[in-house]
């Protein structure tokens, strides 16, 4: 297994928002793949009240180096006031990591190079 991959997880209220974020991240080259899962139920407190909301879940496949730029882009484009954005380090097969980098060339760049992308898309 190879180090260098990571998964960023988030949720949105509508499928349309999920598709918009997924397409944006892949088109921008900040993710090689985004899985948009079917609606599920989230239970949480918001402003002192218990909430029960249907949400769609995104698993964003990117690299450790690109994760900072991907999270900054996601924070800027996410529809929620305080979005859930979780970053998990992952190990992957060598072929999958190579595919990720070939599919989204930004994923081969260093985190320093990626900060420029993050600043140009606000």
Buried (B, 14 or more C-beta within 10 A) or exposed (E): EEEBBBBBBBBBBEEEBBBBBBEBBBEBBBBBBBEBEEBEEBEEEEEEEEEEEEBBBBBBBBBBBBBBBBBBBBEEBBEBEEBBBEBEEBEBEEEBBEBBBEBBEBBBBEBEEBBEBBEEBE
